[in-house]
Amino acid sequence: MFVLLSHLRRVRREIAAPPPAVRGSLALRHLDGGSCNGCEHELTATANPFYDLSQYGLGVVASPRHADVLLVTGTVTTRMHGALCATYDAMPEPRLVAALGNCALGLGVLGMPEEFGPPLAQILPVDLRIPGCPPSPAAIAAALIDAIEQRRARP
C-alpha cells in the first residue's frame, strides 16, 4: 500500500494535478423513502470517475451515527415514515437534511395518495433541495459541494 501511495504522490507531482478547490468532507446517509430508483441511479453516477465526489470528501456511510447529511430520495410513504424519523434521530448534531428529486420535495408524485405521507419538508427540516426528475449527476454534485460550504459557514 505504501508503494502505491508513493507512486500516486509522484504521479500527481509530475502532472501537477491541482488540489480540489473545495476543502472539507461530508458523510452522507442515503434513505429511499419509496422511489422509482431514478434518483438512485443518478446518485450512483456521481461516484464515477467523471464526477468523483470522493475527491471532495463526500462519501456514503452505512450508519446514521456516522452521517452528516441525511439524503432522502422518493416520496416518504406511510410505511417508511417511522424509519425516516428513526434515522434522523440517530444522527449526531449538527446534521443536514437533503431532499433529492421532485418526489422527496413533494412535487408531481404519481401513485396512490393513501400510501403517501406528507412531503419531507413537513416531517423534517430540509436544508438542501435538489429538484429534478431525476436530477442530473452534475446538479447533485454541485448541490452537495455547496453543502460542504454551507456546513463550514455554520457556527
C-alpha positions, -999 to +999 in steps of 0.1 A: +000+000+000+028+024+009+044+018-026+011+026-043+006+058-023+042+068-030+037+062-067+005+081-067+021+111-050+049+111-076+025+109-105+005+138-090+036+159-088+046+150-123+013+160-139+009+190-114-027+180-106-043+208-087-058+200-053-096+201-051-110+236-049-133+227-020-119+216+013-139+197+038-160+165+039-195+152+044-207+118+053-240+110+035-266+086+047-290+078+019-326+068+027-350+058-001-385+067+011-402+050-018-389+060-052-387+047-088-349+044-084-342+071-110-326+093-084-306+064-070-291+057-105-281+094-108-267+094-073-246+064-081-233+081-112-218+108-090-193+082-078-180+075-113-146+089-124-161+118-143-178+134-112-158+116-085-174+131-054-149+113-032-122+138-042-143+165-024-146+143+008-182+132+000-190+096+008-220+074+016-219+057+051-239+028+063-248+041+097-267+073+105-245+076+136-216+084+112-236+107+089-235+145+085-263+146+058-295+126+055-301+123+018-337+114+011-350+102-023-385+093-032-419+101-017-420+093+020-446+066+022-466+058+053-445+026+059-412+045+057-422+074+079-410+056+111-377+046+096-371+081+083-377+096+118-355+069+135-327+075+111-328+113+116-329+109+154-298+086+153-277+112+135-254+134+156-258+172+156-252+193+136-270+175+108-283+185+074-313+170+055-312+169+017-343+162-004-331+147-037-356+148-066-391+160-071-407+132-052-388+140-020-398+176-025-435+166-029-438+177-065-456+158-092-458+125-074-475+096-091-491+067-073-518+060-047-522+091-025-534+070+005-499+054+007-481+087+008-470+105+039-466+143+040-438+159+020-404+156+036-403+193+045-434+188+067-416+159+086-380+171+089-363+205+084-349+203+049-317+223+044-308+213+009-333+209-020-322+192-053-350+194-078-354+173-109-370+140-121-344+127-117-318+154-111-286+151-132-254+139-116-240+174-122-268+190-103-264+165-074-226+171-073-230+209-073-256+208-045-236+185-023-204+205-029-223+236-019-235+218+012-198+215+023-196+253+021-229+257+039-218+234+067-185+252+070-203+285+074-225+273+103-212+282+137 
